[in-house]
Amino acid sequence: MTSTADTELEERLRAAVWVIVNEITQEESVVLKVTPTPQYVAALADLVYTQAVTLAGDIEAFAEHANRKVVSADDVLMMCRRNEGLKDCIHTFVSDLRQQKMAKKPSQ
């Protein structure tokens, strides 16, 4: 990819994150009976995007450390090892995916 394509992709990703963060913020503002400012939504979207980029880099580093070019579910689980709640949620999600994959395999 060229740097122009990289820049365009990053802008599209940032915009997509902003849309989702804005939707969640608007939904929660009704429940909490508050009015978020556009600056708040923009700052929160930037924080979410930055955190996602950081986590993605960490996950890629775990895969690279294991001499793999492809990220696995184990890399994601390793990334969240210090957050028990998140680790439990992701472990359950991965287990469910693996069970669905096994159920779809034709019997041999």
Secondary structure, DSSP 8 states (H G I E B T S, - for coil): --HHHHHHHHHHHHHHHHHHHHHHHHHHHHHHT----HHHHHHHHHHHHHHHHHHHHHHHHHHHHTT-SS--HHHHHHHTTT-HHHHHHHHHHHHHHHHHHHHHS---
